[in-house]
Amino acid sequence: MSSSTASAQAGSHPWFTDGEHPDPASLRLLSAAETHELLHRELAGLSVPLEGPLPAQPFVVPQRSYDELFDVARTLLALVRRAVLALGGGWPERAEALGAEPGDYPLLSGLDHTETEYCSMMARPDIVIGERGPQLLEFNVSGTFGGPNETHGLSAVWRRTHSERFFGHDPLAARVRAFEDVCASRGLPRAIAVVGSLGDLLDTADVRFQELELEQFRRRGFTADFFEPDALTEALGRPGSLRYPLGLRNFAPADWKERGISMEPVRDAQRSGMLLLPPQSSGLLANKKALALVSEGRPWMTRAERRIADRHLPWTRITLPGRTAWRGEEHELVRLVLDRPERFVLKKAIGMMGREVLVGRHTEPVDWQRAVQAAFVSGDSVVQEYVEAATCPLELTDGQSLYTAQVAPVLSPMLFGDRPGGCMARYYAAKPAAGGVVSVSAYGASENAVLTWA
């Protein structure tokens, strides 16, 4: 290993390093100003935060580590899916078993077989590297998680900034291939309606992601167009055959409900025969209680599956009164969590973007006690053992200079139809948020792509 590589990798977890390649910073072709300008120009409108220090390179990990992210994600997603399916004979029953409100799932189609077939079609876990390697903290399972456009755009930038061609799966291409599989298996024409809402976005640059998504479908022979909900009914082309037999659900029903957007046009499209993917049953796989079921262990899990869950899934339990095993001893769960706040994280079972997450070691004792007691009364949350995220070096730029910082990234490999679809990372380039939660929208975290050596 060269001295430059050794110094850059000092303090890194072995998962991030391999000793066979040079420090990516030594392969940089552009200056700080050129890199900064390229990032702003190429990423405008793709939802990538461009405030403060920006990355001057991707996260580059060994091939074994890159592949392991997708292997862990795929294996644990299959276990979560099976755990949810085992909760009942139909999706309404499964939602009830997880304590979900029926009104939160207005787009359940009633076609249980179809919902089951595609419920895990698109998924993005959040993973940190702990002492024993990848630790999966939670799953985002839907069509609305962040990452595809950002990872696609950032990866394109990094292909131009360094002399080495790094490799990364393309999330937008992987998503199109997943829909190609649906068309092939169901004999459907290649025509897709991307259903969403631009909301309050007024600057045309802010909607560049929309054209980028449509372009990927069109390159593969799809007729693809974007529709706001109020234009969807007209776009169906009735009477007669549907113009768009497939729909990409690019919105979260909870978000639309909060903004007062009617979902009736979408339900009408479903009743007319549009296959809207991913189905809303996917949201039940994102329910953190499902992850807790796998962590606790299900009777049908094999010894190998239990070992994988124990290795890559932090200890997680639903906030229900009773005794539980933790680190080889029996404990009253609520007492355990109240007495050791530094060891646990409290999360609402249904939530996103880091909202309603409390990290015990970063929470005032009175606030922790109040939140834990409320969670055990309502049974609407999970507690998860805290994982100290390992750090790695990343070259950053403010547009004038370049410097290397040690950061602790949250890694998010994406799966589309069980295919690897690229990996995004979130991290704090400067001082971490006071609450200890890594969130772009809530706490201003930065984003980057995770790549490997070509």
Secondary structure per residue as TSV (DSSP state, phi and psi in degrees):
chain	resnum	aa	ss	phi	psi
A	1	M	-	360.0	134.3
A	2	S	-	-71.2	162.3
A	3	S	H	-65.7	-35.3
A	4	S	H	-65.8	-39.1
A	5	T	H	-66.5	-42.5
A	6	A	H	-62.7	-42.8
A	7	S	H	-67.8	-37.7
A	8	A	H	-68.7	-30.1
A	9	Q	T	-95.9	2.4
A	10	A	T	-59.7	132.1
A	11	G	T	84.5	-1.6
A	12	S	-	-82.5	150.3
A	13	H	-	-68.6	142.3
A	14	P	G	-55.4	-24.7
A	15	W	G	-59.4	-30.4
A	16	F	G	-85.5	-12.2
A	17	T	-	-125.7	154.4
A	18	D	-	-134.0	-15.4
A	19	G	S	75.2	-0.5
A	20	E	S	-102.0	-7.4
A	21	H	S	-128.5	156.8
A	22	P	-	-74.4	167.2
A	23	D	-	-62.5	126.0
A	24	P	G	-53.6	-28.7
A	25	A	G	-61.3	-30.0
A	26	S	G	-73.8	-10.9
A	27	L	G	-101.8	2.7
A	28	R	B	-68.3	135.0
A	29	L	-	-99.7	-23.5
A	30	L	S	-107.5	155.0
A	31	S	-	-76.1	174.1
A	32	A	H	-58.6	-46.7
A	33	A	H	-65.3	-41.4
A	34	E	H	-66.6	-41.7
A	35	T	H	-63.9	-44.9
A	36	H	H	-61.3	-43.9
A	37	E	H	-66.7	-40.2
A	38	L	H	-64.2	-41.8
A	39	L	H	-61.2	-45.0
A	40	H	H	-65.0	-40.1
A	41	R	H	-71.5	-44.6
A	42	E	H	-83.8	-21.7
A	43	L	H	-103.6	1.2
A	44	A	T	-59.0	130.2
A	45	G	T	83.0	5.4
A	46	L	T	-106.9	13.8
A	47	S	T	70.4	14.8
A	48	V	-	-85.7	125.6
A	49	P	-	-61.1	128.4
A	50	L	-	-121.1	23.7
A	51	E	S	-97.3	150.8
A	52	G	S	69.1	-162.8
A	53	P	S	-61.9	136.1
A	54	L	E	-110.6	154.4
A	55	P	E	-67.0	143.1
A	56	A	S	-105.5	4.1
A	57	Q	S	-161.4	161.6
A	58	P	-	-78.4	168.1
A	59	F	E	-75.2	119.9
A	60	V	E	-114.0	116.9
A	61	V	E	-117.5	159.9
A	62	P	-	-60.1	155.4
A	63	Q	H	-58.0	-40.3
A	64	R	H	-61.9	-38.4
A	65	S	H	-72.0	-42.2
A	66	Y	H	-59.2	-47.7
A	67	D	H	-65.8	-35.1
A	68	E	H	-62.9	-35.3
A	69	L	H	-56.4	-45.8
A	70	F	H	-73.6	-34.3
A	71	D	H	-64.0	-45.3
A	72	V	H	-64.0	-44.8
A	73	A	H	-61.2	-45.6
A	74	R	H	-65.2	-43.8
A	75	T	H	-66.5	-46.4
A	76	L	H	-72.1	-31.2
A	77	L	H	-63.1	-42.0
A	78	A	H	-62.7	-38.0
A	79	L	H	-69.4	-40.9
A	80	V	H	-63.4	-43.4
A	81	R	H	-59.4	-46.0
A	82	R	H	-65.9	-37.6
A	83	A	H	-63.3	-39.9
A	84	V	H	-69.9	-43.1
A	85	L	H	-60.8	-31.9
A	86	A	T	-74.8	-6.6
A	87	L	T	-78.8	-13.9
A	88	G	-	179.3	175.1
A	89	G	S	-87.2	-8.4
A	90	G	S	-149.5	167.9
A	91	W	H	-70.0	-39.1
A	92	P	H	-59.1	-39.4
A	93	E	H	-65.7	-38.7
A	94	R	H	-68.0	-38.9
A	95	A	H	-61.2	-43.1
A	96	E	H	-63.5	-39.0
A	97	A	H	-64.6	-28.2
A	98	L	T	-90.1	4.4
A	99	G	T	75.4	20.1
A	100	A	-	-84.2	147.8
A	101	E	-	-79.7	129.4
A	102	P	G	-55.2	-33.6
A	103	G	G	-66.0	-17.8
A	104	D	G	-80.5	-5.5
A	105	Y	-	-128.2	58.6
A	106	P	T	-70.0	-14.6
A	107	L	T	-103.0	11.3
A	108	L	-	-58.5	123.4
A	109	S	-	-77.6	-19.3
A	110	G	S	85.9	-10.3
A	111	L	-	-92.8	81.9
A	112	D	H	-59.7	-37.1
A	113	H	H	-64.6	-42.5
A	114	T	H	-66.6	-43.0
A	115	E	H	-59.0	-41.8
A	116	T	H	-66.4	-40.3
A	117	E	H	-62.9	-35.2
A	118	Y	H	-115.8	9.2
A	119	C	T	-63.0	-26.8
A	120	S	T	-109.6	26.2
A	121	M	S	-63.6	-37.1
A	122	M	E	-132.0	126.0
A	123	A	E	-148.9	147.5
A	124	R	E	-142.8	105.6
A	125	P	E	-80.8	164.2
A	126	D	E	-111.4	123.8
A	127	I	E	-128.9	138.3
A	128	V	E	-118.4	159.9
A	129	I	E	-96.4	112.4
A	130	G	E	-100.0	-165.9
A	131	E	T	-59.0	-36.1
A	132	R	T	-100.1	19.7
A	133	G	E	98.4	-153.0
A	134	P	E	-59.9	131.3
A	135	Q	E	-124.5	115.4
A	136	L	E	-86.1	116.3
A	137	L	E	-87.1	-37.7
A	138	E	E	-167.9	166.5
A	139	F	E	-114.4	141.0
A	140	N	E	-109.1	114.7
A	141	V	E	-126.0	103.1
A	142	S	S	-179.3	-166.0
A	143	G	S	-106.9	6.6
A	144	T	-	-116.4	3.6
A	145	F	-	-69.1	148.5
A	146	G	S	-74.2	153.6
A	147	G	-	135.4	-44.1
A	148	P	H	-59.3	-53.5
A	149	N	H	-66.8	-41.1
A	150	E	H	-63.4	-45.1
A	151	T	H	-67.2	-40.7
A	152	H	H	-59.3	-47.8
A	153	G	H	-67.9	-45.3
A	154	L	H	-63.7	-40.5
A	155	S	H	-62.3	-38.0
A	156	A	H	-64.1	-38.1
A	157	V	H	-64.3	-45.3
A	158	W	H	-68.6	-19.5
A	159	R	H	-69.8	-15.6
A	160	R	H	-107.3	-8.9
A	161	T	H	-101.5	-14.3
A	162	H	B	-129.2	153.0
A	163	S	S	-73.7	-21.3
A	164	E	S	-92.9	136.1
A	165	R	-	-86.7	106.1
A	166	F	E	-78.8	158.3
A	167	F	E	-113.2	142.4
A	168	G	-	-159.5	139.2
A	169	H	-	-63.5	143.8
A	170	D	-	-93.3	117.1
A	171	P	H	-65.2	-37.6
A	172	L	H	-68.0	-39.2
A	173	A	H	-68.4	-39.3
A	174	A	H	-65.1	-37.1
A	175	R	H	-66.5	-41.3
A	176	V	H	-61.8	-41.8
A	177	R	H	-63.5	-34.2
A	178	A	H	-63.1	-39.3
A	179	F	H	-73.6	-30.2
A	180	E	H	-61.2	-40.0
A	181	D	H	-61.8	-40.8
A	182	V	H	-63.0	-44.4
A	183	C	H	-61.7	-42.3
A	184	A	H	-67.2	-42.0
A	185	S	H	-74.0	-25.4
A	186	R	H	-110.2	0.8
A	187	G	T	65.3	36.8
A	188	L	-	-96.8	148.2
A	189	P	-	-69.7	156.5
A	190	R	S	-82.9	84.2
A	191	A	E	-145.0	123.5
A	192	I	E	-136.0	136.4
A	193	A	E	-102.3	119.6
A	194	V	E	-86.8	113.0
A	195	V	E	-103.0	122.7
A	196	G	-	-165.6	-167.8
A	197	S	-	-143.4	131.2
A	198	L	-	-78.8	-9.7
A	199	G	T	60.4	-127.3
A	200	D	T	-96.0	11.1
A	201	L	-	-70.9	121.7
A	202	L	-	-109.8	-34.4
A	203	D	S	-74.8	126.6
A	204	T	G	-61.1	-26.2
A	205	A	G	-65.3	-26.5
A	206	D	G	-74.8	-10.1
A	207	V	G	-112.9	19.8
A	208	R	H	-61.7	-30.1
A	209	F	H	-58.9	-33.6
A	210	Q	H	-62.4	-47.8
A	211	E	H	-66.6	-34.7
A	212	L	H	-62.2	-44.0
A	213	E	H	-63.7	-45.5
A	214	L	H	-64.2	-38.2
A	215	E	H	-60.2	-39.0
A	216	Q	H	-63.9	-40.8
A	217	F	H	-66.6	-44.0
A	218	R	H	-65.2	-34.0
A	219	R	H	-61.0	-26.8
A	220	R	T	-100.5	18.8
A	221	G	T	87.8	13.4
A	222	F	-	-87.2	144.2
A	223	T	E	-82.4	119.2
A	224	A	E	-138.8	131.1
A	225	D	E	-145.3	156.1
A	226	F	E	-98.6	139.0
A	227	F	E	-135.3	129.3
A	228	E	-	-72.2	156.9
A	229	P	H	-59.3	-36.7
A	230	D	H	-72.7	-11.4
A	231	A	H	-103.5	-2.9
A	232	L	H	-70.8	-41.8
A	233	T	H	-60.3	-45.5
A	234	E	H	-63.8	-34.4
A	235	A	H	-71.8	-15.9
A	236	L	T	-66.8	-26.2
A	237	G	-	81.4	20.7
A	238	R	-	-75.4	154.1
A	239	P	S	-75.7	164.9
A	240	G	S	109.5	-169.7
A	241	S	S	-67.2	148.1
A	242	L	-	-64.2	133.8
A	243	R	S	-68.6	-31.9
A	244	Y	-	-129.2	90.9
A	245	P	S	-70.4	-15.7
A	246	L	E	-117.4	143.9
A	247	G	E	-130.7	137.9
A	248	L	E	-97.2	114.6
A	249	R	E	-77.9	98.8
A	250	N	-	-102.7	36.9
A	251	F	S	-150.8	158.0
A	252	A	-	-103.8	123.3
A	253	P	H	-53.3	-37.5
A	254	A	H	-63.4	-36.8
A	255	D	H	-66.6	-44.9
A	256	W	H	-63.5	-39.9
A	257	K	H	-61.3	-42.4
A	258	E	H	-64.7	-32.6
A	259	R	H	-93.8	1.5
A	260	G	T	75.0	24.7
A	261	I	-	-90.6	126.9
A	262	S	-	-71.2	137.6
A	263	M	-	-99.7	5.5
A	264	E	H	-60.7	-41.2
A	265	P	H	-60.2	-33.3
A	266	V	H	-71.6	-42.8
A	267	R	H	-62.4	-37.6
A	268	D	H	-63.1	-40.3
A	269	A	H	-63.4	-40.9
A	270	Q	H	-63.4	-43.4
A	271	R	H	-64.3	-27.4
A	272	S	T	-79.6	-8.8
A	273	G	T	114.6	-1.1
A	274	M	-	-66.9	130.3
A	275	L	E	-88.4	102.7
A	276	L	E	-91.8	118.2
A	277	L	E	-126.4	146.3
A	278	P	S	-69.9	150.7
A	279	P	-	-68.6	163.9
A	280	Q	T	-72.0	-14.1
A	281	S	T	-59.4	-22.8
A	282	S	H	-59.9	-29.2
A	283	G	H	-62.8	-27.1
A	284	L	H	-70.5	-26.9
A	285	L	H	-72.7	-23.9
A	286	A	H	-82.6	-12.3
A	287	N	-	-62.5	124.4
A	288	K	H	-66.6	-17.0
A	289	K	H	-65.0	-32.1
A	290	A	H	-64.0	-39.0
A	291	L	H	-65.4	-36.9
A	292	A	H	-65.0	-36.0
A	293	L	H	-61.7	-41.8
A	294	V	H	-68.7	-39.9
A	295	S	H	-61.7	-42.5
A	296	E	H	-69.9	-29.7
A	297	G	-	102.3	132.8
A	298	R	-	-108.3	151.2
A	299	P	T	-57.5	-29.6
A	300	W	T	-83.5	-6.9
A	301	M	-	-73.1	135.4
A	302	T	-	-77.0	167.9
A	303	R	H	-60.6	-38.6
A	304	A	H	-64.4	-41.0
A	305	E	H	-66.8	-38.0
A	306	R	H	-65.1	-38.6
A	307	R	H	-63.6	-41.7
A	308	I	H	-63.3	-44.7
A	309	A	H	-63.0	-42.8
A	310	D	H	-64.3	-34.3
A	311	R	H	-79.0	-39.0
A	312	H	H	-114.7	-0.1
A	313	L	S	-121.4	115.4
A	314	P	-	-58.7	146.9
A	315	W	-	-51.2	122.2
A	316	T	E	-138.1	134.8
A	317	R	E	-138.7	149.8
A	318	I	E	-74.3	143.4
A	319	T	S	-77.3	76.5
A	320	L	-	-124.2	140.7
A	321	P	S	-61.7	147.0
A	322	G	S	142.8	178.0
A	323	R	E	-97.7	151.6
A	324	T	E	-150.0	159.9
A	325	A	E	-93.1	132.4
A	326	W	E	-143.5	120.5
A	327	R	T	54.1	43.7
A	328	G	T	81.8	4.2
A	329	E	E	-130.7	154.8
A	330	E	E	-86.6	137.6
A	331	H	E	-139.8	152.3
A	332	E	E	-75.9	119.7
A	333	L	H	-57.7	-49.1
A	334	V	H	-63.4	-37.4
A	335	R	H	-67.3	-39.8
A	336	L	H	-58.4	-46.3
A	337	V	H	-71.7	-37.3
A	338	L	H	-68.6	-37.5
A	339	D	H	-80.9	-20.0
A	340	R	-	-128.7	60.5
A	341	P	G	-59.0	-29.5
A	342	E	G	-68.8	-13.4
A	343	R	G	-99.6	-5.9
A	344	F	E	-134.0	160.1
A	345	V	E	-124.2	136.1
A	346	L	E	-106.3	127.1
A	347	K	E	-132.8	136.1
A	348	K	E	-64.8	141.2
A	349	A	S	-63.4	-35.0
A	350	I	S	-115.6	116.4
A	351	G	-	-177.1	167.8
A	352	M	-	-153.4	164.5
A	353	M	T	60.1	28.5
A	354	G	T	76.7	7.1
A	355	R	T	-74.1	147.9
A	356	E	T	56.0	41.7
A	357	V	E	-119.8	128.3
A	358	L	E	-119.2	125.9
A	359	V	E	-96.5	117.1
A	360	G	G	-52.8	-44.0
A	361	R	G	-71.0	-14.0
A	362	H	G	-111.5	16.3
A	363	T	S	-120.3	138.8
A	364	E	-	-59.7	139.4
A	365	P	H	-53.1	-42.0
A	366	V	H	-67.0	-36.6
A	367	D	H	-69.5	-38.6
A	368	W	H	-64.3	-46.2
A	369	Q	H	-61.0	-45.0
A	370	R	H	-63.1	-44.2
A	371	A	H	-68.0	-41.7
A	372	V	H	-65.1	-45.9
A	373	Q	H	-61.9	-40.3
A	374	A	H	-65.0	-39.0
A	375	A	H	-65.1	-36.6
A	376	F	H	-77.4	-21.7
A	377	V	H	-74.1	-44.0
A	378	S	H	-86.6	-24.8
A	379	G	T	64.0	28.0
A	380	D	-	-104.7	15.2
A	381	S	E	-138.3	176.8
A	382	V	E	-130.9	155.8
A	383	V	E	-112.9	140.5
A	384	Q	E	-134.0	140.1
A	385	E	E	-65.4	135.1
A	386	Y	-	-68.4	136.9
A	387	V	-	-116.5	124.0
A	388	E	-	-77.0	114.9
A	389	A	-	-76.2	131.9
A	390	A	-	-71.3	155.3
A	391	T	-	-107.1	162.8
A	392	C	E	-150.5	161.0
A	393	P	E	-80.7	147.7
A	394	L	E	-145.4	129.9
A	395	E	E	-79.2	130.1
A	396	L	E	-121.5	162.4
A	397	T	E	-143.4	145.7
A	398	D	-	-104.3	9.6
A	399	G	S	97.7	-15.2
A	400	Q	S	-119.9	-36.4
A	401	S	-	-132.7	167.8
A	402	L	E	-121.9	140.6
A	403	Y	E	-153.5	158.4
A	404	T	E	-107.4	133.0
A	405	A	E	-125.4	150.3
A	406	Q	E	-87.1	122.3
A	407	V	E	-126.3	158.5
A	408	A	-	-115.9	91.7
A	409	P	-	-79.8	148.5
A	410	V	E	-97.0	121.7
A	411	L	E	-100.1	135.2
A	412	S	E	-130.2	84.7
A	413	P	E	-71.4	141.0
A	414	M	E	-110.0	141.9
A	415	L	E	-121.1	135.9
A	416	F	E	-131.8	111.1
A	417	G	T	58.0	36.5
A	418	D	T	74.6	1.7
A	419	R	E	-90.5	145.4
A	420	P	E	-67.1	135.8
A	421	G	E	-131.6	45.4
A	422	G	E	83.9	169.1
A	423	C	E	-142.1	128.8
A	424	M	E	-103.2	157.3
A	425	A	E	-134.1	143.8
A	426	R	E	-119.9	144.7
A	427	Y	E	-162.9	167.6
A	428	Y	-	-104.9	121.5
A	429	A	S	-77.0	-23.6
A	430	A	S	-122.7	-136.8
A	431	K	S	-69.6	130.2
A	432	P	-	-61.3	157.7
A	433	A	-	-61.7	147.6
A	434	A	T	-60.8	-32.6
A	435	G	T	-81.3	-7.0
A	436	G	-	79.6	5.8
A	437	V	-	-97.0	132.0
A	438	V	-	-92.8	101.9
A	439	S	-	-140.6	134.9
A	440	V	H	-74.5	-52.7
A	441	S	H	-71.9	-36.8
A	442	A	H	-87.8	-34.5
A	443	Y	H	-131.3	8.3
A	444	G	-	75.2	32.1
A	445	A	-	-68.7	159.5
A	446	S	E	-96.1	165.2
A	447	E	E	-127.2	154.4
A	448	N	E	-158.1	168.1
A	449	A	E	-96.6	147.4
A	450	V	E	-104.7	122.1
A	451	L	E	-127.3	174.0
A	452	T	E	-131.8	-178.5
A	453	W	E	-80.4	136.1
A	454	A	-	-68.2	360.0
